[in-house]
Amino acid sequence: MATIDVKKYNKGIIDHYEKTSNGKPVNEIISLRKENSKTFDNQDGSNTLIASTGLVHYKENYQDSKEQWKDIDTTQVDKGDHFLVEKSPVIVKIYKDKVGYEITARRTGHKFIVELMG
């Protein structure tokens, strides 16, 4: 059975990220992005793939095969009568004047609305 030196492995990942600004890798290979992974140029002829079981990227139009994957950003933007999270695989609209929210899936266009009636 193979074993992994977890401390050494984690230190390598941390060291890689410490060479960055604003917490984002300066040497990510954007063209190699996938929905759940990022690839980095190690500047020594090798690359590092960091994969997630969850999503880390989204597309505004999933039907466009030429569109590059974008970083997910769950920042809520104040739009007056609601807050909006739109830099993600789902668009989330959170109402201010009533208890409820609306979620739209970018990939399928399906919409889910929850509103407390009373």
C-alpha positions in Angstrom: 0.0 0.0 0.0 1.3 3.4 -0.9 1.3 6.2 1.7 1.3 10.0 1.3 3.2 12.3 3.5 0.2 14.6 4.2 2.3 17.4 5.8 4.7 17.5 2.8 1.7 17.3 0.4 -0.2 20.1 2.1 3.0 22.2 2.4 3.5 21.9 -1.3 0.0 23.2 -2.0 0.3 26.0 0.5 3.8 27.0 -0.9 2.2 27.1 -4.3 -0.5 29.5 -3.2 1.8 31.6 -1.2 3.5 32.7 -4.4 0.2 34.4 -5.5 -1.4 37.8 -5.1 -4.9 38.3 -3.8 -5.2 34.6 -3.0 -5.4 33.7 -6.8 -2.6 31.9 -8.6 -0.7 34.1 -10.9 0.3 31.1 -13.1 -3.1 29.4 -13.7 -3.4 28.0 -17.2 -6.9 29.4 -18.0 -7.3 27.4 -21.2 -7.1 24.2 -19.2 -9.9 25.1 -16.7 -12.7 22.6 -16.3 -15.9 22.9 -14.3 -14.3 21.4 -11.2 -10.6 22.0 -11.7 -7.7 24.4 -12.2 -4.3 23.7 -13.7 -1.2 25.6 -12.8 2.1 26.0 -14.6 4.9 25.1 -12.1 7.4 27.0 -14.2 9.6 23.9 -14.4 8.0 22.2 -17.4 5.3 20.5 -15.2 1.8 21.3 -14.3 -0.3 20.9 -11.2 -4.0 19.9 -11.4 -6.2 20.8 -8.4 -9.6 19.2 -8.7 -12.6 19.6 -6.5 -15.7 17.4 -5.9 -17.7 20.6 -6.1 -17.8 23.2 -8.8 -15.2 26.0 -9.0 -16.1 27.5 -12.4 -19.2 28.3 -14.4 -20.2 29.5 -17.9 -22.8 32.2 -18.7 -23.8 30.1 -21.7 -23.3 26.4 -21.2 -24.2 25.8 -24.9 -21.2 27.8 -26.1 -18.3 25.4 -26.3 -15.9 28.2 -27.0 -16.7 30.2 -23.9 -14.0 29.9 -21.2 -14.9 28.8 -17.7 -15.1 31.7 -15.2 -14.4 31.7 -11.4 -17.5 31.3 -9.2 -18.1 34.4 -7.1 -21.0 34.2 -4.6 -20.9 37.9 -3.7 -24.4 39.3 -3.3 -24.9 42.5 -5.3 -27.5 45.0 -4.2 -29.9 45.7 -7.0 -32.3 47.9 -5.2 -35.4 45.7 -4.4 -33.3 42.5 -4.3 -29.8 41.1 -3.9 -28.3 39.1 -6.8 -25.7 36.4 -7.0 -25.0 35.9 -10.7 -21.4 34.8 -11.1 -22.2 31.1 -10.5 -23.8 28.1 -12.1 -27.1 29.3 -10.7 -28.4 32.8 -10.5 -29.9 33.6 -7.1 -32.2 36.5 -6.5 -33.0 37.3 -2.9 -36.0 39.6 -2.3 -35.7 42.4 0.1 -39.4 43.3 0.5 -40.7 39.7 1.0 -39.4 36.5 2.4 -38.3 34.5 -0.6 -35.8 33.9 -3.3 -35.5 32.8 -6.9 -32.9 30.4 -8.3 -32.3 29.9 -12.1 -30.0 27.2 -13.4 -27.7 28.5 -16.1 -27.3 25.1 -17.7 -31.0 24.3 -18.1 -32.8 27.5 -17.6 -35.0 25.9 -14.9 -36.3 28.3 -12.4 -37.2 27.6 -8.7 -39.1 30.2 -6.7 -39.7 30.1 -2.9 -41.9 32.7 -1.4 -43.5 32.8 2.1 -47.2 33.6 1.6 -49.1 35.0 4.5 
